[in-house]
Amino acid sequence: MTAILIAAGTLAGLTLIAGLALNWAHARLPTNDDGLIDAIDALLPQTQCGQCGHPGCRPYAEALATGAPMDLCPPGGEATFAALKALLGRDDGAAPADPLPVTARIREPECIGCALCLAPCPVDAIIGAPGFMHTVMADQCTGCELCLPACPVDCIDLAAMPAPAAQSNPPAGADAPCIGCNRCEPECPQTLAPQHLLRLIRGDQLDAATATGLDRCIECRLCDRACPSGIPLAHLFRAAKDERHARDDRQARAAAAKARFDARKARLAADEVDAHNRREQRLATGSGRQW
C-alpha cells in the first residue's frame, strides 16, 4: 500500500512539473498567433482609449485573435470593422459609425494646474506640471477622452479636428468603362500606362498603383483627350493620390501614437522598478541602524 501511495505521489509530482514546464514554455516562446495578433493590431487606430473594454489596442488585438467581437472599437469606425472582417473572415456585430475626429483642448485660463489629467493620457500628449498651466499637443492627441473625467474643474473640451479639403464632385464620365483601346498610353509624357493605373485604382489597389508610377503622373490631361470613353483620368489619378496620402497620414499618426504609448508604458515600468529599489534601499539602511 505504501509503495502504491509513493508511486501515485511521484506521478502527481511529475505531472505538476510537466504542467509548469509547459506553462513556462508557452509564456516564453512565440506562438503561431503572434503574426495574427500583429496583423490585427496594425489595423486598430491606436488611440489606446479603452472603449473596447481592454486596456489598449494590443490587448484588444489579442482578444480578437481568440474570438472577441469586432464591433467594440468606436474610434476605428466602419473602416476598421471592414478591415477586421476581411482579415479574420468572420462577421459579428454591426460596424460602429465613423467617428468625428477630435482632439482635446484645455481652456488654459481656467486650468488650476492640478496635474490630474497627466496620468490618464495614454500617449503623454498633455504638457504641464503641478501648479502650472497645462496644454495639449494637438498633433499627438488621439481624442481618447480619458482626460475629461480626470479634470476637477471641467476645463477640457473636445474640438473637431480640421477636416481635409473637400473633394469636388467627380466630373462626367468618371464611371465610364475603359474599353482597353490603349490610345492613352502613347500620349503620356511620363511613359505611364494610364489604362493599367485606372484598373488598379478602381480595384482599390492604391499601393500597386503607386508602385506602377502613380506619383509620376503630372496630370497634364493628355490621356483624357485621347480617351474615346471620355474618362477623366487625370482627375481620378489626383483623387487616388489624395486618398493614398490621407491613408498614409492616418497610418503615420497611429504608429506615432503607438510608439508614444509603448514609451509611456516603459517609463512607468522603469519608475516602478526605481521606486521599488529605493524602498528596498531605505529598508536595508533602516535595518542596519543602531537604536
N, C-alpha and C positions, 0 to 999 in steps of 0.2 A: 504493500500500500504506500509506504514511504517513497519507494522508487517511482511509483506512478505519479505521486504528487510532485516529486522533484522534476520528472520529465515534463509534466504539464507546466510547471513554473518556468522551466528552461525554454519551452516552446513559446510561452506567452512573452517572455523577455525578448526572445529573438524576433518575434512578430512586432513588438513595440519598437525595437531598434530599427528594423527594416522600414517601418512606417515613418519614423523620424528621419531616416536617411532619404526616403522618397520625398518627404515634405521639404527637406533642405535642398535637394536637387531641383525640385520644382521652383523653389524661390530663387535659386542661384543661376539656373541655366535658362537661356531664352527658349520660349515656346513657339509653336507654329503659329500662334495667334498674334505674335508681335507685329508681323507685317500687316495684318489686317487692322490691328489697333492703330498703327501708324497711319495707314491709309484713311481710316475713319477720322482720326484726329486732324489730318490735313484738310478735311472738308469742313470742320467746325469753325465758327467765326472767331474763336479765341478771345471772347470777351471775359471769360472766367467769372461769369455773373452768378452762377449757381441756380439759375431759374429752372434748370432741369432736375434739381434735387440732388445734384452731385457737386463736390467742392471745386470742380474745374472742368475744363473741356477734356483733358486726358482721362480723368475718371469716368466721364460720360462715354468716351470712346470705348473704354474697357467694358462698360456695361452694355453698350450697343453690340459689341462683339459676342456677347453671351445672350442676346435676345431682348434687351431693353427696348421699349417703344421708341420710334424715330420722331415722334411729334412733340418732344419735350424741349425744343430749342427755339424759343421765340426770336432771339436775335438772328438766327440763321434764316428764318422765313422759308418761303417756298423753294428758293434755290437750293438751300442746304438739304431740305427734305427730299427734293428730286434727286440730288446727287447721292444721298444715302440710299435712296430706293434703288438707284441704278447699281450702286456698289454692292449692296447686301442682297439684292434680288428678292426683296420682300416688301410688302406694303401693309403698314399698320397705322391706324390713327388717321388724322387729317392734317394736311400741311398747315403750319402756322402762317398767319398773314404776314406779308413782308413788312418789317418794322420801319418806322421813320428814323433814319439815322440821327442820333442826338449826341450831344456832349454836355458834360456837367459844367456849370459856371457858378462861381461864388460871387455873391453880391458883397464885394470887398468892404465897403463902408460899414456893413452890418456884422462882419466877421469879428468874433471876440477872441480869436487866437487860442481856442481850447485844444486844438490838435486832435480832436476825437475823430475827425474824418480821415486822418492819415492812415491809420491801421487798416480800415476796411478796404481801401483801394487796392485791388489785386495787381495793378501794374505800376504802382508808385507814380501816378500821374498828378498828384497834388503836392505842391511845394509849400512848405510852411514849417513853423516851429512853435512850441508853446509860448504864448504871449505876443506872437507876431501874426500879422495878417497872412492868410493863405490865398493861393491862386491855383487854378487848374491849367495844366499844359494841354490845350485843346487837341493838339495833334497826337497826343499819347492816350487821351481818354477814350475808353471803349464804350462809354454810355451804359455801364452795367447797373447804375443806380444804387450801388451798395453804400455810397457815401451819404445818401439822403437821410435815412433813418438815424444815422450817427450824429447829425448836426443838431445841437440842442436849441438853436435859435432859427432853424429853418431858413438859412440864408443861401442854400444851394438850389439852383434851378437846373432843369434840363432844357437846353436850347437846340433847336433843329440845326443840323449841320448844313452848310451851303449846298444847295442842290447842284448837280452837274449841269452843264449847259444843255438846254433843251434841244432835242433833235428836231430838225424840221421834218415836216411830213414828206414821206418818200414821193418822188415825182412819178408821173405816169410811166408805166412800163416796168416798174421795179419788180413786179411779179411775173413778167412775161417769160415764157420758156426759152432757154437757149437751144438753138437748132444745131449747134455744133458745126457751123459753117467755117469757122476758123478765120474769118475775114479780119477780126480784130487784131490777131497776133502780129501780122506784118506791119501794122500801123504803130505798134508800141515802141517808143524810143528807148525804153529800158529793157527791151528784149524779154518781156514777160509773156506769159500765156494767159491773157485775161479770161478766156473761157474756162480754163482749168481753175484759176483763182475763184471764179464765180461759183463753180461746183463745190469747192471746199467751203466757201463762206455760207452758201445755202445749206450745206450739211453740218453747220456749226463746228467746223474743224479749223478754228482760228489758229491754233498752233501750227498745223500743217500749212495753212495759207501763209503764215509768217515765214516758215521755212522755205516756202516756194518763192518768196520775194515780195510779199505784200507791202512791206515798208519801203521798197524801192519805187513804188508807184508814185508818180509826181502829179497825178490827177489832171493830166493835160486834156483829157476827154477825146483824144483822137480815136480811142476804141469805141466810144459812144457813137461817133459819127459813122463808124464803119459797120455798126451792128444793124442788120436788117430787121431785127425784132424790136429795136428802139429801147433796149435795156440801158438804164443809166448806170453803166459800170463804174464810172469814177465816183459817183455818189455812194454806191454800195461799198466800194473799197474804202472810202473815207469813213463810213459808218462802222465798218468792220474794224478798222484801226482804232477808232474811238472806243468801241466796245472792248477790244483787247487791252487797251491802255487802262480802262476803268477796272477791268478784271485784275490786271497785274497790280494796280494800286491797292485794291482790296486785299489781295494776297500778301502784298508787302506790309500793309498795316497789321494784318493778322499775325504775320511772322514776327513783326516787331513787338506786338503785344504779348505774344507767347514768350519771346526772349526776356521781356521785362518781368513777366510773371515768374518764369523759371529763376531769374536772377534774384527776385524778391524772396522766393522760397529758399534759395541757397543762403541768402543773407540772414533770414530769420533762423534757419537751422544753425548757422555759424554763431549767431548771437546766443542761441540757447546753449550751445556747447560751451561758449565762453563764459556764460553766466554760471553754468554747472561747475566748470573748472574753478571759477573764483569762489563759489560756495565751498567746494571741497578744500580749497587752499585756506579759506578762513577757518573752517572746521579743524583742519590739521594744525594751524597756527594756534587756535584756541586750546586744543587738547594738550599742547606742549607747554602751556603757561604754568607757572608755579604760583599757587594761591597761598 
